[in-house]
Amino acid sequence: MRMSSQTVAVLHALKEGGGRTWSYGYDLSKVTGLKSGTLYPILARFHDEGWLKSKWEQSAEPGRPPRHLYRLTAAGLTAASRALETASAKSRTQGLAYES
Amino acid sequence: MRVDIKQFLADAVARCLNRCMLLLLPANRRAWGHALVAEQQEISNRQERLAWAAGGIAICLNELTQRICSDGPTWTAGIAFGIVSALVDLHSTTRLAVHAVVVVVRVGSCVLVGKVGMAMDSFACIEFAPCRTGHDTIGAPTRPTASTYFMDLFRRRSAHGLGSRCAATRLMHKPTDH
């Protein structure tokens, strides 16, 4: 999977809390600063790869549709760690290149 | 009771965008569309809510683009054949067709290649040749088989008994009743 900066940002947001907490789409959007049109295709890709677990939760307020929650799977956590390491190494290399 | 017109309009536009998105999204991505709509209820800011709803349309366009790109060979073959069938006319003495426009339409899993002819003896006729691409849903691995287009065409040619003439060209020129 292509790791764009947006993809890495979503992985980072999902990995917060050890990847054990469920997150809402809107919360992820606020944390990452991504719009829905960017966020949801990324989440769908993670889901297709088996990195993301999702579930529906009934809304506390009556009349509102159930909300979708997301959490990283074990494979997702491993992939996230690897992707974040690669991203930080890349930024370090770019920083060094910029300094020299 | 006072109605906030701006709020009413924003809600109407958001609802319209949601409906369009759910209509345009392929079946395997529709759950994501419902998830996007559900999250929208949590957004209190009007503009933010509209932007969130507009994101759904962006997702649809993204899916459409991916579908077209993944199905490139079929599109290319369809368009190429359409152009050839528009330029060559075995009925004319010059073998060149005039006053013809190629139409390529995608309907479901089929690419339809057609030619709109404007000959003197026939007012206008559109004939489409189907082309099965061999996949049903977006996201599933695609195996576009452009050759099925030609197989279909040959099958039609033999069914119509058109002999060695160009099937597409012949089909374009249905005799008119006088």
HADDOCK unambig.tbl for C-alpha pairs under 7 A between the chains (distance, minus, plus):
assign (segid A and resid 25 and name CA) (segid B and resid 39 and name CA) 6.69 0.50 0.50
assign (segid A and resid 26 and name CA) (segid B and resid 39 and name CA) 6.00 0.50 0.50
assign (segid A and resid 35 and name CA) (segid B and resid 52 and name CA) 6.76 0.50 0.50
assign (segid A and resid 35 and name CA) (segid B and resid 55 and name CA) 6.77 0.50 0.50
assign (segid A and resid 36 and name CA) (segid B and resid 52 and name CA) 5.53 0.50 0.50
assign (segid A and resid 36 and name CA) (segid B and resid 55 and name CA) 5.01 0.50 0.50
assign (segid A and resid 37 and name CA) (segid B and resid 55 and name CA) 3.84 0.50 0.50
assign (segid A and resid 37 and name CA) (segid B and resid 56 and name CA) 5.84 0.50 0.50
assign (segid A and resid 37 and name CA) (segid B and resid 58 and name CA) 5.34 0.50 0.50
assign (segid A and resid 37 and name CA) (segid B and resid 59 and name CA) 5.32 0.50 0.50
assign (segid A and resid 41 and name CA) (segid B and resid 59 and name CA) 6.77 0.50 0.50
assign (segid A and resid 65 and name CA) (segid B and resid 38 and name CA) 5.47 0.50 0.50
assign (segid A and resid 66 and name CA) (segid B and resid 38 and name CA) 6.40 0.50 0.50
assign (segid A and resid 67 and name CA) (segid B and resid 35 and name CA) 6.18 0.50 0.50
assign (segid A and resid 67 and name CA) (segid B and resid 38 and name CA) 5.49 0.50 0.50
assign (segid A and resid 67 and name CA) (segid B and resid 39 and name CA) 6.43 0.50 0.50
assign (segid A and resid 68 and name CA) (segid B and resid 35 and name CA) 5.39 0.50 0.50
